[in-house]
Structures are given as structure tokens and as C-alpha cells.
Amino acid sequence: MEAEGRVPGPPLPPPSPGGRGGAGAEPPAGAPLLAAADVLALDDEEDDLEVFSKDTSLAEVNSFSPSMPISPSSMINQYKFEDEPELRDLFITVDDPESHITAIETFITYRVVTKTSRGEFDSSEYEVRRRYQDFLWLKSKLEEAHPTLIIPPLPEKFIMKGMVERFSDEFIETRRKALHKFLNRIADHPTLTFNEDFKIFLTAQAWELSSHKKQGPGLLSRMGQTVRAVASSVRGGVKNRPEMFTEMNDYVETFSQKINVLDKIAHRIYKEEREYFNEMKEYGPIHTLWSASEEDIADSLKGVASCIDKCCKATEKRMAGLSENLLPILHEYVLYSEILMGVLKRRDQIQGELDSRVDALANKKTEKDLFSEEIGKLEDKVECANNALKADWDRWKQNMQCDMRSTFTNVAENNLHYYEECLATWESFLASQTVDLHVEEDSEERP
């Protein structure tokens, strides 16, 4: 199951609806997989940061080369120049959410617009409507067809306690961005992009897709696969797992631990920032009201109120940066860590099948030819699974490191702008007060 080569056709202009349509392109940097308006209250734990001081195996994830420019702006520009996208022949946009209310249920559909120059497509442009269940179906089909490839995550189906209401505008927009990113990650994948179910998802009308979905494996078949997977997982570790995949498993465990802590702390920071913002909104007007009863210091009180108002707006802008850039990326890779664990388990399951057949052959004196043929097929299956996972692992790791660098650099730059703006606001106020004091002193000294 080696990665297929892509021969890009002539580049097409991005579709007009819903912003840029390039594969993998989605403003902002991450789809907000968790709504930022209402974040879960997180318990304070003293050991949140402990994990970072004990294990540096992931240090390369967010380390910068000493030769890189010091300025955050320069770093961002350098990444943009280094990561210029190749010419692509498939552009997908998810936009125009629409509510549907029936006697049985209420659901949202999204318009999926596809533009392509690939020869296997009958047309150069398609427009279909899809609901969340259709995206779930596509993800399950991709996992079924490519069990050892890393399938991009989808946003969670259920609303957690404390999150925004399911059909609010904010939640719908959050999900739209996540679905847009999901499809574009698939389109940008060298193997998944040519999957037949993916093509059907992009091109088939609703009734055609519904008919195609009915042709999939039945419930009993899926249950059988699940039972076999569970049975395989409880048998214990794989005896002959290559060292490379043991290292991958250790890496994923460490990565999962660290990214979950980062996700938790980031939400706590956002929660505290929101509380600070709400208090600032009440703090400024008090000075304005106070100035009405204090004529001698009225101008100073109004100046303080103005400074607080400007800092309040800057804080709101910084909160927007956190909710649009940092929180979605961190949570996306929390979901990725779960996907990686599942992919490694599926690889181990294939390895375990081979090991069990080899053990059976060693204990059997008859039917050796039949066992040998089956073992040969399983060896090929394991080799294909290993090659597919190795290639996808390197690709995922490179994308993850790029996303993390870009995200943390963006957060650092936003923090710099925030503190510079607040500092300039208060410095300007202090300068005006100093001038006023000098004027008063001069007037008192005059005879």
C-alpha cells in the first residue's frame, strides 16, 4: 500500500465562495474544533507543567534553528516562503451552512464545492450538500480502506458540558471550518486523495450517496471486525514488532501526554483571560462615573477610563487570536494522538495475525502447504502496512512540527502586539499628565 504518485494538472483558480479553496488552505491556521465562547472549567493541578521538565524527547517539535531570524514577523515570513504549496489539481470549499427541520430531526447541511482538472472526474466543477453524518461515513470508509494510514480527525459529534448550543451560529461556523480542513487534508494526501469513496463524496448527489452508503458492510460484519480487533488487543503485546514501531508507540504516548496538558493549560489561560476581560469592561465605566463628581481630577479619571477601554479592546483581540489559532490546533492534535494510537494498534493486529499463523505452522505437521501460502499473504500484508505507516508517519510528523511552529510563533507575535499596544496607551496617558503638571506648576510660580 505504497503512496501513489500525483501528477498535477494545470492549476485552477481557487473557487470564489467561502474564501480560498486550495487544498489544505483554511484561514485561520486551525479549524476551531472546540468552540471558544464557552470553555470547560478545568481543575487546577500543580503537576500540569511537570511533564515538560522531565522528558525532552519532543524538543525538536518547537525548537528553532539558531540561524533563524529573531523577529517573529521574519520567522513567519520565512515559513511562508519555505512552505509554498505545490501546484494542485483539486480545490475544495465547505461553506453555506443550512438548517433542515423535519418531523424526526433537525440537522445542518453544508455546501461542498469542488473544482478539479483531474481526468478521472467527469466534470471540472461539482456542488453538493453534505451533513455531518456523511463526513463520518467518509472517515469510516477511509479507515476501512487504509487501516494503517493516518486519517485526519473530524470535530466531535456531541456537545460537551459547558460548550455552546448545538445550533448556534458560532458552533455551526466552528464545525464548518473543521469540516473544510478535514476535506482539504484528505485532498492534500498523496494516497487518500485518490480514494474512490472520497470521489463519490465530492461528486454524488444526496440520493446517489445514500444509495452508495447502503452498499457498505452490514452491521454484523462491522461488529465482527470490532470483536476481532478487541480480541487481538487483549491478547497482549506483539512478539515480533519491529523496533521502529515500538519507538513510534513510545513517541505517541509522550506526545499525547504533552499535547493534552498543553490543550488543558491553553483553555485555562483563555478562561482566565475572558474573566479578566469581563472585569475590565466594568472597571472603565466606573472611572467615567467618578469623574462627574470630581471636577479637579475629572480629566485624569476620564483618561484612565479611556486607557482601560483601549486595553480592553486589545485584550478582546488577543482572545480572538487564541480562540482562532492556538486552541483549535492544540485540540486537533489531541484528536490526532488518539488516531495515531488506533493506527498503531491496527498495524499490531496485522502483525499479530502473522505471528499466530507462524506459531500454528510450527505446531502443525499436516496442511503445511496451506499454512505456508496463508503466511506468505500475511507477510505481504504486514509489509504493505509497515510501508504505508512509515511513509505517512514521516509526512504527519513534518506537518505537525510545521503547524506547531507556526501556531506558537503566531501566539508570540500576538502577545508582543498586545503588550506593546497597552504599554503605548498608558505611556501616552502618563505623558499627558506630566505636561498638565508642568503647566500647573508654571501658573502657580507666576506673580
C-alpha positions as CSV (number, residue, x, y, z in Angstrom):
1,M,0.0,0.0,0.0
2,E,2.6,2.4,-1.1
3,A,1.8,6.1,-1.7
4,E,0.6,6.7,-5.2
5,G,2.3,9.4,-7.2
6,R,0.4,12.5,-8.1
7,V,0.7,14.2,-11.5
8,P,-0.8,17.6,-11.0
9,G,-2.8,19.0,-13.9
10,P,-2.9,22.7,-14.8
11,P,-3.6,24.9,-11.8
12,L,-7.1,26.2,-11.3
13,P,-8.0,29.4,-9.6
14,P,-9.5,28.9,-6.1
15,P,-13.3,28.9,-6.1
16,S,-14.9,32.2,-5.1
17,P,-17.4,31.0,-2.4
18,G,-16.1,30.8,1.1
19,G,-12.6,32.1,0.7
20,R,-9.6,30.3,-0.5
21,G,-10.2,26.8,-1.9
22,G,-6.6,25.5,-2.2
23,A,-6.2,22.0,-0.7
24,G,-5.2,22.3,2.9
25,A,-5.7,26.1,2.9
26,E,-8.1,27.3,5.5
27,P,-7.9,30.6,7.3
28,P,-7.2,30.8,10.2
29,A,-4.3,28.4,11.0
30,G,-6.6,25.8,12.6
31,A,-10.2,24.9,12.4
32,P,-11.7,25.6,15.8
33,L,-12.6,22.0,16.8
34,L,-13.7,23.4,20.2
35,A,-15.8,26.5,20.5
36,A,-14.0,29.2,22.3
37,A,-17.0,31.2,23.6
38,D,-17.7,28.8,26.5
39,V,-14.7,26.7,27.6
40,L,-14.9,23.9,30.1
41,A,-13.9,24.7,33.6
42,L,-10.6,22.9,34.2
43,D,-9.4,21.7,37.6
44,D,-6.2,23.3,38.8
45,E,-3.4,20.7,39.0
46,E,0.0,21.5,40.4
47,D,1.7,18.9,38.2
48,D,0.5,20.3,34.8
49,L,3.9,21.6,33.8
50,E,5.9,18.8,35.5
51,V,5.9,16.6,32.4
52,F,7.8,19.2,30.4
53,S,10.8,19.3,32.7
54,K,11.3,15.6,32.7
55,D,11.3,14.5,29.1
56,T,12.8,16.4,26.2
57,S,12.2,13.7,23.5
58,L,9.9,16.0,21.7
59,A,12.1,19.1,21.9
60,E,12.5,19.2,18.2
61,V,8.8,19.9,17.8
62,N,9.0,23.5,18.8
63,S,12.8,24.2,18.5
64,F,14.1,26.8,16.1
65,S,17.3,26.8,14.2
66,P,19.9,29.2,15.7
67,S,20.3,30.7,12.2
68,M,16.7,31.8,12.0
69,P,15.8,35.5,12.3
70,I,14.9,36.7,15.8
71,S,11.9,38.8,14.7
72,P,8.6,36.9,14.9
73,S,7.4,38.6,11.7
74,S,10.6,37.5,9.9
75,M,10.1,33.9,11.2
76,I,6.5,33.8,9.9
77,N,7.6,35.2,6.5
78,Q,10.4,32.6,6.3
79,Y,7.9,29.7,6.9
80,K,5.6,31.1,4.3
81,F,8.4,31.2,1.8
82,E,9.7,27.7,2.7
83,D,6.2,26.1,2.6
84,E,5.0,27.4,-0.7
85,P,2.3,25.0,-1.9
86,E,2.9,22.9,-4.9
87,L,0.6,23.2,-7.9
88,R,-2.6,21.3,-7.1
89,D,-5.4,19.9,-9.2
90,L,-8.1,19.6,-6.6
91,F,-9.7,22.5,-4.7
92,I,-12.5,22.0,-2.1
93,T,-14.5,24.6,-0.2
94,V,-17.1,23.9,2.6
95,D,-19.5,26.8,3.1
96,D,-23.1,28.0,3.2
97,P,-24.5,26.0,6.2
98,E,-28.2,25.5,6.0
99,S,-30.6,24.3,8.7
100,H,-33.2,21.5,8.0
101,I,-36.1,20.8,10.3
102,T,-38.2,17.6,9.8
103,A,-40.7,15.8,12.0
104,I,-38.0,13.4,13.1
105,E,-34.9,15.6,13.5
106,T,-33.1,18.9,13.0
107,F,-29.8,18.9,11.2
108,I,-27.4,21.2,9.3
109,T,-26.1,20.6,5.8
110,Y,-23.0,22.3,4.3
111,R,-22.3,23.1,0.6
112,V,-19.2,21.3,-0.7
113,V,-17.8,22.9,-3.9
114,T,-15.1,21.0,-5.8
115,K,-13.0,22.3,-8.7
116,T,-10.6,19.9,-10.4
117,S,-8.7,19.3,-13.6
118,R,-8.2,15.5,-13.0
119,G,-9.1,13.2,-15.8
120,E,-10.9,10.7,-13.6
121,F,-13.6,13.3,-12.9
122,D,-16.4,13.7,-15.4
123,S,-16.7,17.4,-14.8
124,S,-14.4,20.2,-13.7
125,E,-16.7,21.5,-11.0
126,Y,-19.2,20.0,-8.6
127,E,-21.5,21.3,-5.9
128,V,-23.2,19.0,-3.4
129,R,-24.7,19.3,0.1
130,R,-23.5,17.1,2.9
131,R,-24.4,16.7,6.6
132,Y,-22.2,15.7,9.4
133,Q,-23.2,12.0,9.2
134,D,-21.9,12.0,5.6
135,F,-18.5,13.1,6.8
136,L,-18.5,10.4,9.4
137,W,-19.2,7.9,6.7
138,L,-16.3,9.1,4.6
139,K,-13.9,8.9,7.5
140,S,-15.0,5.3,8.3
141,K,-14.6,4.3,4.7
142,L,-11.1,5.7,4.5
143,E,-10.1,3.9,7.7
144,E,-11.6,0.7,6.3
145,A,-9.7,1.0,3.0
146,H,-6.4,2.3,4.5
147,P,-6.2,0.9,8.1
148,T,-2.6,2.0,8.6
149,L,-2.8,5.5,7.1
150,I,-3.3,8.5,9.4
151,I,-6.8,9.8,8.6
152,P,-7.4,13.4,9.6
153,P,-9.7,14.0,12.6
154,L,-13.3,15.2,12.5
155,P,-14.8,17.6,15.2
156,E,-16.6,15.7,17.9
157,K,-20.2,14.8,17.3
158,F,-21.6,15.5,20.7
159,I,-21.6,18.8,22.6
160,M,-19.8,18.6,25.9
161,K,-21.0,20.2,29.1
162,G,-20.3,23.9,29.1
163,M,-20.0,24.3,25.4
164,V,-22.1,26.5,23.2
165,E,-25.6,25.5,22.0
166,R,-25.5,23.0,19.2
167,F,-27.3,25.1,16.5
168,S,-25.8,28.5,17.4
169,D,-24.1,30.5,14.7
170,E,-20.8,30.2,16.5
171,F,-21.0,26.4,16.8
172,I,-22.0,26.0,13.1
173,E,-19.2,28.2,11.9
174,T,-16.7,26.3,14.1
175,R,-17.8,23.0,12.6
176,R,-17.8,24.4,9.1
177,K,-14.2,25.4,9.4
178,A,-13.3,21.9,10.8
179,L,-15.1,20.1,8.0
180,H,-13.4,22.3,5.4
181,K,-10.0,21.5,6.9
182,F,-10.8,17.7,7.1
183,L,-11.6,17.5,3.4
184,N,-8.6,19.6,2.3
185,R,-6.2,17.5,4.4
186,I,-7.6,14.4,2.6
187,A,-7.3,16.2,-0.8
188,D,-3.6,17.0,0.0
189,H,-2.8,13.4,1.0
190,P,-0.9,11.5,-1.8
191,T,-2.9,8.3,-1.3
192,L,-6.3,9.3,0.3
193,T,-7.0,11.9,-2.4
194,F,-7.4,9.1,-5.0
195,N,-9.8,7.1,-2.8
196,E,-13.0,6.1,-4.7
197,D,-15.3,6.9,-1.8
198,F,-13.7,10.3,-1.5
199,K,-14.5,11.0,-5.1
200,I,-18.1,9.8,-4.6
201,F,-18.4,12.0,-1.5
202,L,-17.4,15.1,-3.6
203,T,-19.5,14.4,-6.7
204,A,-22.6,12.3,-5.9
205,Q,-25.9,13.9,-5.3
206,A,-27.6,13.2,-1.9
207,W,-29.8,10.3,-3.2
208,E,-26.8,8.7,-5.0
209,L,-24.6,9.0,-1.9
210,S,-27.4,7.4,0.2
211,S,-27.6,4.5,-2.3
212,H,-23.9,4.0,-2.2
213,K,-23.7,4.0,1.6
214,K,-26.2,1.1,1.7
215,Q,-23.7,-1.0,-0.3
216,G,-21.2,-1.0,2.6
217,P,-20.6,-3.8,5.1
218,G,-23.6,-4.7,7.3
219,L,-23.9,-4.2,11.0
220,L,-22.9,-7.8,11.8
221,S,-19.8,-7.6,9.6
222,R,-18.7,-4.4,11.4
223,M,-19.4,-6.0,14.8
224,G,-17.3,-9.0,13.8
225,Q,-14.4,-6.7,12.9
226,T,-14.8,-4.9,16.2
227,V,-14.8,-8.1,18.1
228,R,-11.7,-9.4,16.3
229,A,-9.9,-6.1,17.0
230,V,-10.8,-6.2,20.7
231,A,-9.8,-9.8,20.9
232,S,-6.5,-9.1,19.3
233,S,-5.8,-6.1,21.6
234,V,-6.4,-8.2,24.8
235,R,-4.1,-11.0,23.7
236,G,-1.1,-8.9,24.8
237,G,1.8,-7.2,23.1
238,V,3.1,-8.2,19.7
239,K,6.1,-10.5,19.9
240,N,7.9,-9.6,16.7
241,R,7.0,-5.9,16.5
242,P,9.9,-4.1,14.7
243,E,11.9,-1.6,16.9
244,M,10.8,1.3,14.7
245,F,7.1,0.8,15.6
246,T,7.9,0.4,19.3
247,E,9.7,3.8,19.1
248,M,6.6,5.2,17.3
249,N,4.4,3.9,20.1
250,D,6.6,5.5,22.8
251,Y,6.6,8.8,20.8
252,V,2.8,8.8,20.5
253,E,2.4,8.1,24.2
254,T,4.7,11.0,25.1
255,F,3.2,13.3,22.5
256,S,-0.3,12.5,23.7
257,Q,0.6,13.3,27.3
258,K,2.2,16.6,26.4
259,I,-0.4,17.8,23.9
260,N,-3.2,17.0,26.3
261,V,-1.5,19.1,29.0
262,L,-0.9,22.0,26.6
263,D,-4.6,21.8,25.5
264,K,-5.8,21.9,29.1
265,I,-3.5,24.8,30.1
266,A,-4.4,26.8,26.9
267,H,-8.1,26.5,27.8
268,R,-7.4,27.6,31.4
269,I,-5.5,30.6,30.1
270,Y,-8.3,31.5,27.8
271,K,-10.8,31.1,30.6
272,E,-8.8,33.5,32.9
273,E,-8.3,35.9,30.0
274,R,-12.1,36.0,29.5
275,E,-12.7,36.7,33.2
276,Y,-10.1,39.5,33.1
277,F,-11.8,40.9,30.0
278,N,-15.2,40.9,31.7
279,E,-13.9,42.7,34.8
280,M,-12.1,45.3,32.6
281,K,-15.4,46.1,30.9
282,E,-16.9,47.0,34.3
283,Y,-13.7,48.8,35.5
284,G,-13.5,51.5,32.9
285,P,-17.0,53.0,33.2
286,I,-16.6,53.4,37.0
287,H,-13.9,56.0,36.4
288,T,-16.1,57.8,33.9
289,L,-18.9,58.0,36.5
290,W,-16.5,59.1,39.2
291,S,-15.2,61.9,37.0
292,A,-18.7,63.5,37.1
293,S,-18.3,64.2,40.9
294,E,-14.7,65.2,40.9
295,E,-14.1,68.3,38.9
296,D,-10.4,68.8,39.9
297,I,-9.4,65.3,38.6
298,A,-12.1,64.8,36.1
299,D,-9.7,64.8,33.1
300,S,-7.4,62.3,34.7
301,L,-10.2,59.9,35.5
302,K,-11.6,60.2,32.0
303,G,-8.1,59.5,30.7
304,V,-7.8,56.4,32.9
305,A,-11.2,55.2,31.6
306,S,-10.1,55.7,28.0
307,C,-6.9,53.7,28.6
308,I,-8.8,50.9,30.2
309,D,-11.2,50.8,27.2
310,K,-8.3,50.6,24.7
311,C,-6.7,47.8,26.7
312,C,-10.0,46.1,26.9
313,K,-10.3,46.1,23.1
314,A,-6.7,44.8,22.8
315,T,-7.5,42.0,25.2
316,E,-10.5,41.1,23.2
317,K,-8.4,40.9,20.1
318,R,-5.8,38.7,21.8
319,M,-8.6,36.4,23.0
320,A,-9.8,36.1,19.4
321,G,-6.3,35.1,18.4
322,L,-6.2,32.4,21.0
323,S,-9.6,31.0,20.0
324,E,-8.9,31.1,16.3
325,N,-5.3,29.9,16.2
326,L,-4.0,28.3,19.4
327,L,-7.0,26.4,20.8
328,P,-8.1,24.7,17.5
329,I,-4.6,23.5,16.6
330,L,-3.9,22.0,20.0
331,H,-7.2,20.2,20.2
332,E,-6.8,18.9,16.6
333,Y,-3.6,17.3,17.6
334,V,-5.2,15.9,20.7
335,L,-7.5,14.1,18.3
336,Y,-4.6,13.2,16.1
337,S,-2.9,11.5,19.1
338,E,-5.9,9.3,19.5
339,I,-5.9,8.5,15.8
340,L,-2.2,7.6,15.9
341,M,-2.8,5.1,18.7
342,G,-5.6,3.5,16.7
343,V,-3.4,3.2,13.6
344,L,-0.5,1.6,15.6
345,K,-3.0,-0.9,17.1
346,R,-4.3,-1.8,13.7
347,R,-0.7,-2.4,12.5
348,D,-0.1,-4.6,15.5
349,Q,-3.2,-6.5,14.8
350,I,-2.0,-7.4,11.3
351,Q,1.4,-8.3,12.8
352,G,-0.3,-10.5,15.4
353,E,-2.3,-12.3,12.7
354,L,1.0,-13.2,11.0
355,D,2.7,-14.3,14.3
356,S,-0.3,-16.5,15.2
357,R,-0.1,-18.3,11.8
358,V,3.6,-18.8,12.1
359,D,3.2,-20.3,15.6
360,A,0.4,-22.5,14.2
361,L,2.6,-23.7,11.4
362,A,5.3,-24.7,13.8
363,N,2.9,-26.8,15.8
364,K,1.2,-28.4,12.7
365,K,2.6,-31.4,10.9
366,T,-0.1,-31.5,8.2
367,E,-1.5,-28.8,5.9
368,K,1.9,-27.1,5.8
369,D,1.4,-26.0,2.2
370,L,-1.9,-24.3,3.1
371,F,-0.4,-22.6,6.1
372,S,2.7,-21.5,4.1
373,E,0.6,-19.9,1.4
374,E,-1.5,-18.0,4.0
375,I,1.7,-16.9,5.8
376,G,3.1,-15.6,2.6
377,K,0.0,-13.4,2.0
378,L,0.1,-12.2,5.6
379,E,3.8,-11.3,5.2
380,D,2.9,-9.2,2.2
381,K,0.0,-7.6,4.1
382,V,2.3,-6.7,7.0
383,E,5.0,-5.3,4.7
384,C,2.4,-3.1,2.9
385,A,1.0,-1.9,6.3
386,N,4.5,-1.1,7.5
387,N,5.5,0.8,4.4
388,A,2.2,2.8,4.4
389,L,2.5,3.7,8.1
390,K,6.2,4.7,7.8
391,A,5.6,7.0,4.9
392,D,2.5,8.5,6.5
393,W,4.3,8.9,9.8
394,D,7.1,11.0,8.4
395,R,4.6,13.1,6.5
396,W,2.4,13.6,9.6
397,K,5.3,14.5,11.8
398,Q,6.6,17.1,9.4
399,N,3.1,18.7,9.1
400,M,2.7,18.6,12.9
401,Q,6.0,20.3,13.5
402,C,5.2,23.0,10.9
403,D,1.8,23.6,12.4
404,M,3.2,23.9,15.9
405,R,6.0,26.3,14.9
406,S,3.5,28.4,13.0
407,T,1.0,28.4,15.8
408,F,3.3,29.3,18.7
409,T,5.1,31.9,16.6
410,N,1.7,33.5,15.8
411,V,0.8,33.5,19.5
412,A,4.1,35.0,20.5
413,E,3.7,37.8,17.9
414,N,0.1,38.5,19.0
415,N,1.3,38.8,22.6
416,L,4.0,41.2,21.6
417,H,1.5,43.4,19.8
418,Y,-0.9,43.2,22.7
419,Y,1.7,44.4,25.3
420,E,3.2,47.0,23.0
421,E,-0.3,48.4,22.4
422,C,-1.2,48.5,26.1
423,L,2.2,50.0,27.0
424,A,1.9,52.7,24.4
425,T,-1.6,53.6,25.7
426,W,-0.5,54.1,29.3
427,E,2.7,55.8,28.3
428,S,0.7,58.3,26.3
429,F,-1.6,58.9,29.3
430,L,1.4,59.4,31.6
431,A,3.0,61.9,29.2
432,S,-0.2,63.9,29.1
433,Q,-0.4,64.0,32.9
434,T,3.2,65.2,33.1
435,V,2.5,68.1,30.7
436,D,-0.5,69.1,32.7
437,L,1.5,69.1,36.0
438,H,4.2,71.3,34.4
439,V,1.5,73.8,33.2
440,E,0.0,73.9,36.7
441,E,3.4,74.5,38.3
442,D,4.3,77.3,35.9
443,S,0.9,79.0,36.5
444,E,1.5,78.9,40.3
445,E,5.0,80.4,40.1
446,R,3.9,83.4,38.1
447,P,3.2,86.6,40.2
